[in-house]
Amino acid sequence: MMNSRFPFGQTVITRTAMNILHAEDVLAGLERHALGDWGDLCPEDRAENELSLYENRRLFSEYSDRNGRTFFIITEADRSATTVLLPEDY
């Protein structure tokens, strides 16, 4: 992602998320995640992500699609992969 605050590594999506989520919503979530807009997280989890940027720990975001369906985006601590998934995939 251009302008990303961190490397994404390989971007993957679970089969369940791919079958349920609209591609435009996934792309919008990935763009927000890349910019450090962590979505619907509480202030404590947002602060944890900001710290995790500098301590090379896992980054976690939560968004809702156009139908109100919650999905997560997780970037691994080593920045080797970023995964889009549904809560039931977690």
DRENDREN-657020 format. One record per residue (C-alpha): residue number from 1; x, y, z. Coordinates in nm, 2 decimals, always signed. Layout:
<atoms>
NUM X Y Z
...
</atoms>
This chain:
<atoms>
1 +0.00 +0.00 +0.00
2 +0.13 +0.34 -0.09
3 +0.16 +0.57 +0.22
4 +0.15 +0.28 +0.45
5 +0.29 +0.34 +0.80
6 +0.43 -0.01 +0.80
7 +0.51 -0.31 +0.57
8 +0.21 -0.54 +0.49
9 +0.40 -0.84 +0.38
10 +0.17 -1.09 +0.19
11 -0.19 -0.98 +0.20
12 -0.44 -1.27 +0.25
13 -0.81 -1.32 +0.32
14 -0.98 -1.61 +0.47
15 -1.22 -1.81 +0.25
16 -1.52 -1.71 +0.48
17 -1.43 -1.34 +0.46
18 -1.39 -1.36 +0.08
19 -1.73 -1.52 +0.04
20 -1.91 -1.28 +0.26
21 -1.75 -0.94 +0.24
22 -1.77 -0.70 -0.05
23 -1.43 -0.65 -0.22
24 -1.47 -0.26 -0.20
25 -1.52 -0.28 +0.18
26 -1.21 -0.50 +0.22
27 -1.00 -0.26 +0.01
28 -1.13 +0.04 +0.21
29 -1.04 -0.15 +0.53
30 -0.69 -0.23 +0.41
31 -0.63 +0.13 +0.31
32 -0.75 +0.25 +0.66
33 -0.53 -0.01 +0.83
34 -0.23 +0.10 +0.63
35 -0.27 +0.46 +0.74
36 -0.31 +0.37 +1.10
37 -0.68 +0.42 +1.12
38 -0.76 +0.12 +1.34
39 -1.13 +0.13 +1.29
40 -1.37 +0.04 +1.57
41 -1.12 -0.02 +1.85
42 -1.14 +0.11 +2.20
43 -0.89 +0.38 +2.30
44 -0.67 +0.13 +2.48
45 -0.64 -0.10 +2.18
46 -0.57 +0.20 +1.95
47 -0.28 +0.30 +2.19
48 -0.16 -0.05 +2.19
49 -0.14 -0.05 +1.81
50 +0.05 +0.28 +1.81
51 +0.31 +0.13 +2.05
52 +0.32 -0.19 +1.85
53 +0.42 +0.01 +1.54
54 +0.75 +0.09 +1.71
55 +0.80 -0.23 +1.90
56 +0.73 -0.46 +1.60
57 +0.43 -0.63 +1.75
58 +0.11 -0.75 +1.59
59 -0.13 -0.48 +1.46
60 -0.50 -0.53 +1.48
61 -0.79 -0.34 +1.33
62 -1.17 -0.38 +1.34
63 -1.41 -0.25 +1.07
64 -1.77 -0.30 +0.96
65 -1.87 -0.36 +0.60
66 -2.16 -0.20 +0.42
67 -2.40 -0.45 +0.58
68 -2.27 -0.39 +0.93
69 -2.07 -0.71 +0.94
70 -1.76 -0.69 +1.15
71 -1.43 -0.79 +1.01
72 -1.07 -0.78 +1.13
73 -0.74 -0.70 +0.97
74 -0.42 -0.83 +1.14
75 -0.06 -0.76 +1.04
76 +0.19 -1.00 +1.19
77 +0.46 -0.88 +1.43
78 +0.73 -0.96 +1.18
79 +0.53 -0.78 +0.90
80 +0.54 -1.09 +0.69
81 +0.16 -1.11 +0.63
82 -0.16 -0.91 +0.67
83 -0.48 -1.11 +0.70
84 -0.85 -1.01 +0.65
85 -1.08 -1.23 +0.85
86 -1.42 -1.25 +1.02
87 -1.46 -1.29 +1.40
88 -1.55 -1.65 +1.36
89 -1.22 -1.71 +1.17
90 -1.02 -1.57 +1.47
</atoms>
